[in-house]
Amino acid sequence: MRKLLLASAAVLGGTLGAANAQVAPAPTVVPTPVPFTLTPSPTAGPGTISVRVNARMNFYMQAGSDSGRNPGVVTVTPGVLTPTNTKLQSYQFGEYARLFFNLDGIAGNGLKYGAFLEVRQDNGDAPGGGIAGGISSQSRTRGAMYFRNEGAYLGTDQLGFVRFGSTYQPSVLFATGTFENFNDGAWDGDAPGIFTGNTTPTWPFPDISPFYVPGAIVYVSPQFYGVDFAASFAPTSAGLNLTSGNCGYANTAASPAGVSANTVAGGVTGCDATSSTSVYGEQTRPRNETQIYARYRGAFGPVGIAVQGGGIFSGKVNDNNPVQNPTQYDGYSLGDGGAILTYGGLAIGGHITAGRSNGQFNLDPKGSKDSFAWVGGASYAIGPVIVGASYFDYMSAGSKRATSAAFVGNRNEYGIAAGGTYNFAPGMNIFLSYLYGHRKELGVDLLGGAVATSANNVQTHNNVQSQGVSIGTQFRW
């Protein structure tokens, strides 16, 4: 639920540098109150620290329908139709909880520092587990909680702050205009969990896990005349890891004739630090990712404005296979920007992300279509209530490759979201969410994953839809 971080994350990019601000920050769209902050908490003064432990628990009642609930015949392998007799009911309950640990301090010389940990629960019981089917009883390795983020910061209001660890990069810290501030976060919330996975449109904006889990170093500047900027560097796509992995070469498929045994289709090295390899499956991974962003926030009478823009760039794991993989990939090369205008409780705006990426920030095959995503929305806050609506559209290469150009189309996805949040009482929110989503790609079974070839066309489930309503509550302490 990254949208629950965006308000506090944005504060980190601005308030920590506010000592040099020359204009008042623009009025902001306030999302669902968060159970923690990413900024230093008040301390008694130099030489003191503040420690906080917070928690969040959400509960949902959901009803919905989608193309995967009673799919009929699904194409898994080209030319092979796999019938399914499975039907899913249209309603369910859901819940989850998370823990947040914060340390903030001020050294004797005025240096501010701190750390942040986010702990999540593991996935739910296996299907059919029932009330007695606890995770630990099924598999001890699935019963443990795990860290999702572990980051730290240090700096001063005058010089800016350095963040490091599995932490939020500028595309997350400065995210503007994505309209995740009403209900539980629109299509970037938890409500889409009711849908079968392949019917859910891809959230295409860079405020998600590829840009807050990998280990990174981030610099966030002070604010000058309403402007601040941030930059980051992540050497690999891995996070929450002290080593480069055990570097075991997994042979998951037969090696091509005349090529060494380590050259396999779909294999992995197991090495986070891989820079080049003959293993096909590794060549879709980004490396040496950088971000550079700037943001302006200002107020002109009763009107507030917030504008951000930047770029995301990377290399990739290189292919040193003597028999070259027929599909090669480009690193990230993305432009990203958004804007919001506010007047009283009303906010309108949008966000655009475009360039070389595919799906939810996978690498784009060489020669394929650039991605292009945009979202527009509006919200209105009055007292403890905020309501809003948004629409996003996403064009990407999807499953299209040079080898399938004549048989497979580009992918189009869009999503509509509407709803509201009521801050019922301190520590408690109630929200209502409506979602409608659509995905389309010629020559691809979007449920089964089969892709058309010259020998086999795929005409099943080229279009899938989903829609649902959720009523939820969140408790924070």
N, C-alpha and C positions, 0 to 999 in steps of 0.2 A: 504494500500500500504506500507507494512513494508519495502520493499526493498528500498524505499526512505529514510528510517531512518538508514539503516545499515552502511553507511559510517560515518555519524556523531556519531552514537552510538558506532562504533568501536573506533573512536577517543576518546570518553569518557573513554573507557577501557584502552587506552594507553597514549594519549597525556597528560591527567591530571596527570599522574605519570611519565612524561618524564624527570623530573628534575634529576632522578637517572638512566636514561638509559645509558648503556655503549656502545650500538651499534646503528647505524642509523636505524630507522624503515624501514621495507621492502617496496619497491615500491608497491603501492596499486592499485587495480582495481577501477577506479573511476566510480561510478554509476551516474545516472541522478542527476544533481545538486539539492540539497535539499533547501527548502525555509526557513530553520531554522537550528540551531545547538543545540546539547545537552551539549556543553561545555561552560564554562564561556566566555562571550564576553569581549573584551578589556575594561578596565576601567581606569580612570585617576589615580587610586591608592587606598590605604586603605581608608575606609570610604566613598566609592562611589558605585553607582549601575548603571547598564545598563538595560533599558527596551526596548523590541522590540515587535512589532506586525507584523506578517507575514501572508500571505495568499497564497493559491494555487487554481487554477481553471483548470480542465482538460476537454477536449472535444474529443469525439471519433466518427469516422465513421466506422461501422463494417459490415461485411458480413460473414455468417457462416451457417453450417448445423450440426444437431445432431440427435440422435435417438429419441429425445422427441418432435421434431417439427411436426411430423405427425405419432404418435405412434401406431395407430390402437387399438387393444384390449390390455388393461392393467389389470393385476391381482392385485387387491387391497386387497381382502380377499381370502385366500386359497379356491379354488373351485368355486370362483365367478369371472367371466370374465366381466370386465367393459368396454364397448365400448366407444370410444371417437371419435367425428367427428371434433375435433379442429385441425387446421393447422396453423402454425406460418410462417410468412414471413421470408426470409433469411437475411434481412438487417435492420439496425436500427442506430439511433444516440443516444449518451448518454453523460452526463456531470455531474460533481459534483464540489463542492468547499469545502475548509476547512480553518479554522483559527488557528493560532498558537501564543501563548503568552509566552514570555520568560522574566525572571528576573534573573540577575546575579550581584553579589556584592562581595566586599572584605571588611571584618571587619577591625577595627583598628589594631588588633593583627595578621592580615594576613590570617585569616580563609576565605576560599572561600565558597560561598553559592548561592543558586538560586532555581528557581521553573519553571515548564513548564506545560502549559495547551494546550490540543488539543481539538478543538470544531468542530463537524461534523454536517452536515445537516441531517434531517430525510430522510426516504425512499421516493421514488417517489410517484406520484399520483396513486390512485387506477386505475385498468384497465378501459379504456374507459372514463377517466376523461377529456381528451382533454385539450385545452389551458385554458379553464375556470374552470377546475377541480382542483383548488388549494388544497393543503393538509389541510390547516386550515379550508377551507369551508366544507371539508368532515368530519374532526374530529379535534377538537381543540387540543386534546392530541397528535396528530401526527404532528402538525405544528411547534413544538418547536425544536430548536437546542439542542444539548446535548454534554456533555463532554465525550470524549473517553479515555483520559489519564489526570491524574493530579498528578504530581510527583515533588519532590524536592531533593536537594542534599546539602551536606556540607562536607568540608574536606580541606586537603592541598596536595600540590604536593609531599611532603615528606612522609606523612602518608597514603595517599589514600583517597578515597571518599566514603561516605555512601549515598545511594539513598533510598528514601522511598516514599510510596504512590502507586498509580496505575502506575507502572513504569516498565522499561525494565529489565528483569532478565538476568543472564549471557548467556543463550542460544540465546538470541536476541542480546545482546551487542557484543558477541564474534563470531557471525555467520560468517563462512568462507567457501567458496567453493560451495555455493548454486546457484551461477550465476543468480542473480536477477538484474544484473547491466546493461543489455541492454534492449531495448524497454521500456515497462512500468513495467517490473518485471517478465516476463515469466509467469508461472502458478501461481505465487503469486501476480500477478498484477490485474488490473481492466479489462483487455481485456476478461478474461473468463466470464464476466458478460453477454455476448451475449448468452451463452448457457443455455438451460434449466438445472436447478440445479443438477438433479441426473445423468446427463451425464458428469459432470465435474470431472476429476480425483482428488482425495484428495491430497492437498499439505501436505506432511508428515514430514516436518522438523520444529523444535521447535523455529522458529522465528515469530510465529503468536500469535493471541490474547490470547490463554490460558496461555501465558507466558509474556504478557505485560499489561494485564488488571487487574488481581487479585492484591489486596493490598499486597505489599511485602516490605521487607527490603533487600537491596543489598549492599555488600561491594565490591569495586573495588580497587585493590592494585596499588601502583606505579609499574613502569616497571624497572626490574633489569636484566641487561645483555640480553635484548630482551625479557624477560619473565615477564608476569603479570598474575594475577589470580583473580577470583571473586567467590563470594558465595552469596546465597540468601535463604530467608525463607518466605513462604506464608502460613499462618495458614488455610485459606479456599480458595475456588475457586472463591470467590466473590470479587468485587472491586467497587470503586466509591460509597461507602456506609459507613455511620457512625454507623449503628446499625446492630443487628443480624436479622433484619427482624421482621415482626409482629407475626411470629410463629403461623400462622393459619393453622390448619390441614384440608386439602381439601380432602373430600371423593369423589374421582372421579370414584370409582367402588365399587361393592358390597364386603363386608368383607367376608372372608372365614368363613365357619361354625364354631362356637365355639370360634371365635377370636374377640378381642375388635374392636370397630368401627373405631379406629384410624389405624388399620391394613388393608390397601387397596392396591390393585394392581394398580400401576401407580400413586399413590397419591404423594403429596409433602407436606413438613412441612412448607415451607416458611421461614425457619430459615437458614441464612448463616452459623451460628456457630454450626449446628447440628454435633454431634460426633457419635451418635448411634440413631437408630430409628427402629420402626416396620413398617414404611411406605416403601413399596417396591421401589418406584420411586426414593428415595433418595440414594440408596445404590450403585449408579454408580458415585458418586461424590468423587473426590480426596480431601484430607485434609493434612495439615502439609507437604506441598511440599517443598523440598530442592533441590538446585542446587549447584554443585561445578565444576568449570571450570578453565583451565589454557590455556595460549596461548604463542606462540613464534613468533616473527617477526624479521627477520634479512636480511641483504644484503651481498652477496658474489660477489664482483665485480659488473657486470651488472645484476646479477640474484638475485631476491628477493624471499623470502619464508615466508609464513604465515601458521602456523599450530595451530589448537585449538582442545581441547578435554575435555570431562567432562561427568557428569552423572546427571540424574534427578530422584528423588525418592519421594515417597509419601505414606501416609496411605490412608484410605478411610473412608467414613461414615459406621459404623459397623451395622450389622443386629442383632437386639435383638428381632426379631419376634419369638414367640413360635412355629409358623408354618413356618419353614424356606423357604425363597424364593428359588426355584429350581435352579436359576442361581445366583452364587456368583461371586465376582469380586476381582481382585488383584489391589493393588496400582501401581503407576508408578515405574518402575525399568528399566531405559533406559541408554544406552551408546550412546554418540553423539560426532562426530568429523569430521573435514574437513581440507583441505589443498589447497593452491594455490601457484603455481610457476609463477613468472613474468619475462619477459625479454623485456625491452623496453615497447611497448604497448601491447605485447602479454601476455595473462594469460591463464593457463590451471589448472584444478584441479577438486575437487569433495567433496562430503560430504556423510556421512553414519549416520543413526539413527536406532537403533535396540533395542528390548527388549519388556517389558510389557506395551503396550498401543494398542489402536484399533481405526481405523478411524482417525479423526483429534484430537488425544489425548483425546479420551474417555478411560475409564478403560477397561482392557481386562478381559473377562470372565475366571474364573478359569478353568484350564485344556485346554484352547484354545492355538492356535498357537501364538508364539511370532511374533511381527511385525518386518519387515526388509525393510528399504528404502535406496536407494542410488541415487545419481545424479552425473553426469559428464558433464563438459562443457568447453567451451573455448570462449574467447572474444579477440577482438583487438581494441585498441583505437589509433586514429591518429588525432591530432588536435581536432576539435570540434565534431568528429564522433566516435561512438563506436558501433561495431557490434558483434554479438555472437550467440551461439546456445547451447542447453543443452538437455539432456535426463534424465528422472528420472523413477524409477521403485519402486513399493510399494506392498509388500505382507503383509496381515493382516488377522485377524480372520473374519472381516466383520460381517455378521449375524450368523455365526456359533456358536452354543452353544452345551453343552453336550446333551441336550434334542433333538437336531436336527442333531446330528453328522452323521447319516446315510443318510440324505436327503439334506444337505446343504454343499457346499464347502467353502474353504477359498477364500478370495477376492484378486484379482490381478488388479492393476491399473498402467498405465504408461502414461507419457506425453512427447511430443516433443515440443520444443520452438525454434524459430529463429527470428531474427530481428535486429533492430538497432535504435540508437538515434542520432539526429543531434542537437547540441546546436546552434540554428539558430541565436540567438542574446541574449544579456543580458536579463534574465528573461523569455526566451522563448525556449522551446524544441519542436522538431517534431520527432515522432517515428513511426516505422512500425513494426508490430508484426504478426507472423504466429504461430498458435497453433494446435496441433493434440493430442487428448486424447482418452484413451480406458479404460473401466472398465469391469470386468468379475467376476461372481460368480454363481456357479451351485446352482439351487434351489431357487433363489431369483429373483423377478421381480424388477430390479434396478430402474424402473420408478415408479411403484405403491407401492413398499415396501413390498409386500407379500412374506412370507418365507414358504418354503415347510415343511410339516409335514408328519407323517406316513399315514394320511388319504388323504392328497392332495399334489400332486406334483405341482411345479410351473415351467413352461417351457417358459414363456413369458419374453422377455427382460433380459435374463441372460447375454447378451453381449450388451453394448452400446458404441457408439463412438461420438466424436465431433471434428470439425475442423473449423477454421475461420481465417480471416485476419482483422486486425484493423489498421487504420491510425489515429493517435491522435496528439494532441498538448497540451502542459502544459505551463501555465503562472504563474510566481512566483514573488511576490513582498513583 
